[in-house]
Amino acid sequence: MLFLYRLLINIIFLLSPFIIIARLLKKKEDIKRFQEKLCIFSKNRGKGKLVWFHGASVGELQSIVPILEKLDNDKKIKKILITSNTLSSSKILQKSGFKKVIHQFFPIDTNFHSKKFLNYWSPSSAFFIDSEIWPNMYLNLKEKKIPITLINGRITKKSFLRWKLFSNFSKKIFKNFSLCLSASKESKNYLIKLGATNVKFLGNLKFAQSENKEINITNNLKKSIFSRKIWCASSTHKSEEKFCGLVHKELKIKYKNLLTIIIPRHIERVNQIKDEIKNLNLKVQTYESNKKIDRDTDIYIVDSYGKTKTFYYLCKNVFLGGSLIAHGGQNPLEATRYGCNILHGPNVKNFSEIYDFLQKNKISQKLNSQKKMITLLNSLLKKKTNYKKIQYKLKLIGKQILNSTLKEIKLYL
């Protein structure tokens, strides 16, 4: 199986010029830095101890920011190499302000390139985040006796079954970990079955992400929202907007000044959503940063990317979409960091353990019908949310998980 993997990855390497050109045209690659993926390095290593962290994209790297904050002040560590696969992640790291961090793009996983990468950077230890499994890189790290740690390791049922098809190959790869810190109990069980040893579950590291700061919001938006009863439906998918519109219609009988804010997952569906809501005889308005929300607006649709945090800051009762349909739900942690009460449907398999935890701590509630959602929202709209209590709970949980994680990984730094 290793032979077939190496054959396939070499074919991909031969096709890489065409792949990179296509990605450059789509502005998914940096024209000045794409060659890093071919081990043509843009930065010098420098002298001294270097530790290496790899995460695929923005989400994975954001989860280790609290760890990087600690290591950036560790005098024994001279450099922290961060690799990722996406352009967006590199831009975020450029703004991070870390003194010791060097960012490079992860190399294509041929045997040749992984060896060249390790010979150049010579890390003392390697940390991979989430579900980043790269066979050639792992085998070459093991050959050089460089310890490999999986942080916040996540193996879904789908990926587990895929790896199980090649059980001998998976054991050859997964046994190379010196330590695996899983993101969930389910992932811990899958990692053990795939051949990993020294697997521990300390909690999901995403709970430890940095506290959210206040957001600049226009006075017009503040005035429009704070004078009304409000709730927000975020990351909604097809059919969920109509569901929320019907809920609004029922609640409006009791709350005459009710405003429902909808932030669809895919903003290209906005015109379709507007038509659905208008068919319910509800007044719709779309987001404009400097314009007030009309007093008679029922549904306010946010059709602009990057505004979700603004409305989590303003609204403390949030329904998270992708949960009433067979999508698997959305990660609720960003909303809870703003002190929001979370409502969600029954289909949250992608984040089931996080939702279970939030339910036990009375931060989230599950619904499976319009009637149940009306009941839950009615209860929440009647009282003022103690959002600072929610934030405090999460801060304590995150601190505990971070300290336990740091204690474990320090053995391999």
ABEGO torsion letter per residue (X at the ends): XAAAAAAAAAAAAAAAAAAAAAAAAAGABBAAAAAAAAGBBABBAEBEBBBBBBBABAAAAAAAAAAAAAAAABAABABBBBBBABAAAAAAAAAAGBAABBBBBBBBABAAAAAAAAAAAGBABBBBBEABBBAAAAAAAAAAGBBBBBBGBBBBAAAAAAAAABAAAAAAAAAABABBBBABAAAAAAAAAAGBBGBBBAEBAAAABBBBBBBBBBAAAAAAAAABBBBBBBGBBBGAAAAAAAAAAAAAAABAABBBBBBBABAAAAAAAAAAAAAAGBBBBBBBAABBBBAABABBBBABBGAAAAAAAABABBBBBGAABBAGEBBAAAAAAAGBBBBBBABAAAAAAAAAAAAAAGABBBBABAAAAAAAAAAAAABBBBAAAAAAAAAAAAAAAAAAAAAAAAAAX
